[in-house]
């Protein structure tokens, strides 16, 4: 990390101290006659301060980083975030900074700080559009957006009876982000889970629509209930909500006195049940 040189010319001792990592070089010419060894020893601590802000070696960084990630996995999210944020100020190389970005994004996600996790991943995606770990950045961003969307949907469902003009837009955004991830990395390391996540989201979105149908039906808003039930049947035909939508539509037609339409819908439902 540092090198010292002594050169004696006549009565002049030339002293040179170099700190390579900080690109610092200190030189001094000292009258050897009036200097003794104790003075040199006294100077060394002062000179060493020039390298006191030297970046930690990679081994120390790796140990502290791994310890923080272990804390995340053990549920010690706040402690891990504190450690990683401190480590971020000491990261010396681009590789270390990238590790910190990923580590913090992961820790924020586990701590349910979804906005911070999304922010970290988006910064990384912008700054490293061709990085080898870009797939993971897309994947983690999608997870964070989806988790935030799940929270939003929970709140929306609590108010569904009083406000029908609501939509789980964040969860839809999560689905779109997973779709983009799969488009970019159709055979990637996370492709299998991305497909599972997309399937889960579609089921949740469909069930959300069905909850509005049920609410409309309970409030005898049959036209609106029928319209939304048909939407579920058409656009979520690959989910269990498709069958449920048909069942609700039969009830709605019966409540409206539309016997023939109720019978036709029942036949369609029976045919699907036989196939399944």
N, C-alpha and C positions, 0 to 999 in steps of 0.2 A: 504493500500500500504506500509506503514511504521509504525514501532513501536519503542517507546523509553522507556527505563527502567532506574530507579535511585535506587541505593542501598547505604545507609550510614553505614559505619563501622568505628567507632571511628571518626577520623578527615578526613577519606578518603571517598570521594563520588565517587562511581563507576557508570559510565555513559555508557549505551549501546544503539546503534541506529541500527535498522535492516530495510533493504529495501528488502522485500521478492521477489518482481518481478525481481530485479536485483541480488538477492542472495548476497547482500552486508551486512556486519555487521561491525560497527565501535564501538570500545570500548575505554574508557579513564578513568584513575584514577586521580582524582583531589583533591588537598588539600582543604578541605571544609572551613578551617579557612581563606584562602586568596581569596576565590571565593565568589562572590555575585550573586544575581539573574540576574543582567544586563549582566554579562558575559555569562550566560547560554542562555539568549535571543539572544545575539550576535552570539553565536555558531550555533543556529538552522538554519539560512539561509545557512550557509556553509555546514552543514550536509545534508540539504535537496538537495543540488546540486548533492549529490551522486546518487539521484534518478531522476535527471532532465531528463535523457534519458529513463525514464520508458515508455514502450509502452502505447499508448493511450488505453483507455478502449473501449470495443466493441461498446458501444453506440456512441461514437465520431467517430469511424471508420465507422460504418453503416451510420451515417448522412452524412459524407463527401463522402462516396462511392455513396450513393443514389443521392446526389447532382450532382456528376459528371455524372452519368448515365442519369439523367434528362437533363443535358446540351447536351449530345449526342442526345437524342430524340428531343431536341429543335433546333438541327442543330449547336450547339456551339461546334463543334468537337475539335478544337484546344485547347480550354479552358479545355474541359473534359480530353483530353489526358495529358495535363500538370498536372492537378490535380491528375489523376490516377497514372502517373509516380512518382509524389512526394509521393503519398500514398503507392506506392509499396515499397519504402525505409523504411516505418514505419510499414508495416504489421508485426504482431508478431506471428500469428498462421498459421498453414498450410491452415486452412479454409479461412483465410483472404487473403493469397497469391493466393489461387485458384480463389477467387472472383476477385482479381486484374487481374489475367491472362485472365479471361473471359471478364472482363470489358474493358481491353485494346484491346483485339482481336476484340471485337465488335466496339469499338471507332475507331480503325484503319480501319476497314472495312467500316464504315460509312464515314470516311474521305478519302476513296479511296487509303489508304496506304495498298494495298493488300498484298504486300510481308511481311510487318510487322505483319499483321493479320494472315497470313499463318504460319509464324514463331512461333507466340505465341501459336496457336492451336496445331502445331506439337510438340512443347516442352511439352505441357500439355498431349497430347496423349501418348508420350513416358514415361513420368514420372508417369502417372496415368492410366495404361492399364485396370484397373477394376473399375474406378470411376463411380459413379452413373450418372454423367453428361457427360459421354464420348460421348453419342449420339450427344449432342449439339456441342461438339468439332468437331466431324466428319462433322456435318452439316454445321457449320460455316466455316470450312476449305474449304469445297466444294463450298460454296457460294463465298468465296474470290477468289478461283482459277478460277471459272467460270466468275466472274466479270473481272478478269485480262484477261481471254480469250476473252471476249467480246471486250475489248480494243484492243487486238491484231488483232482480225478479222476486226475491223473497219480500222486499218492501212493496213491490207493485201488487203482489197477490193479497197483501193485507188490506189494500184499498180498492180492490177490484169491483166491489159492489157499488161504490160511490163514484168511481171514475173509470169509464170504459175507454176513454181516449188515451190509453197508455200502451206503451210498447217496450219490450225488453231489448232496446237498441244495442246496449253494450254486449249482451250475449250474442246478438246477431253479428256484431263486430268481431267477437271472439271466433265465431264460426268462419267468417270471411278470412280472418288471419290464419286459421288452421288450413283453410282451403288454399291460400297462397303458399303456405309452407309445403303442403303436399304437391302443389304445382311445381315449385322450385326443386323439391327433393322427393320425387315419387318413390324412390327406392332407398331413401335415407334411413339413418339409424332410428329415427323417431316416427317413421311413416305409419307403422302399425298402430302406435298409440294415437297418432293424429287422427286416423280413421275412426278409432274408438271414440275419441273426444267429439268428433263431428257427429257421429251417430247419437251420442248422448245428448248433445245440444239440440239436435233436431227433435228428439223425443220430448225434451223439456219445452221447447218452443211450441210444439204441437199441443202438449198438455196445458200450457198457458192459455192457448186459444180455446181449448175445451172448457177451461174454468170460466172464461167469459161467456161461452155459450150457455153453460149451466146457470150462471148468474142472470143472464138475459131471460132465460126460460123461467126461472123462479119469479122474476119481476114481470112476467107475461109480455115481454117484448119479443114476440114470436118472429116477426119479420127479421129483426136484427139477429136473433139467435139462429134462424134458418140460414141467413146469408153467411154467417161466420162458420156454421157447421159445414156448409158446402165448401168453404175455403179450406177447411181442415181436410176434408175428404179428398179434395183435388190436389193440394200441395204437400200433404203429408201422407201420401198413400204407401210409403215405405215404413211407416211407424204403426204401433198398436193403436194410435189415435184415429187411424182411418176407420177401423171397425167401430170404435166408440162414437165417432162422428156420425156414422150411419144409424146407430142405435138412438142417438139423441135426435137425429133428424126425423126418425119415425115418430118419436114422442111429440115433437114440435108439430108435425103435420096432423097428428091426431088431435092435438090441442086446438089447432086452427080449423078443425073439421074437414080437412083435406084427406078424406078416407082413401081415395084412389091412389093419391101420391104416397100415402103412408104404406099401402099394400105393395106398391111397386118397389119402394125403398126396402121394405121387409124382404122381398124376394131376392133383391140384390145382396142383402146382408146374409141371408140363408145360403146363397150360392157361395159366397166368400167363406163362410164358416165351414161348409162342406169341403172346400178345397184345402183349407188350413187344417 
